Amino acid sequence: QSAPSLHEAVRAELLERIMGGIYQPGALIPSTAMLSEEFGVSQS
């Protein structure tokens, strides 16, 4: 089986952070600009 695509990997990491309590209910998650910088991806 092939490795997950980049957007799938980012999605999985964000979901893990949400489920793990890093991002609390009602709290804001980082902006797309901050996330794209953190993950080294473009916003498009």
C-alpha positions in Angstrom: 0.0 0.0 0.0 1.3 3.4 -0.9 2.1 6.2 1.6 -0.8 8.6 2.3 -0.9 11.8 0.2 0.3 15.0 1.7 -3.2 16.3 2.4 -4.2 13.0 4.0 -1.1 13.1 6.2 -1.9 16.7 7.3 -5.6 15.8 7.9 -4.6 12.8 10.0 -2.2 14.9 12.1 -4.8 17.5 12.8 -7.4 14.9 13.7 -4.9 13.3 16.1 -4.4 16.7 17.7 -8.1 17.3 18.1 -8.8 13.8 19.4 -5.8 14.0 21.7 -7.0 17.2 23.3 -4.3 19.5 22.0 -7.0 21.6 20.3 -9.8 21.9 22.9 -13.5 22.2 22.0 -14.4 25.8 21.3 -10.7 26.8 20.9 -9.4 28.2 17.7 -6.9 26.1 15.8 -3.9 27.8 14.1 -4.6 29.7 10.9 -4.0 28.1 7.6 -0.9 30.3 7.1 0.5 29.0 10.4 -0.4 25.4 9.6 1.0 25.6 6.1 4.3 26.9 7.5 4.4 24.2 10.2 3.7 21.4 7.7 5.8 22.9 4.9 2.9 22.9 2.5 1.2 25.6 0.3 -2.3 26.9 1.1 -3.7 26.1 -2.3 
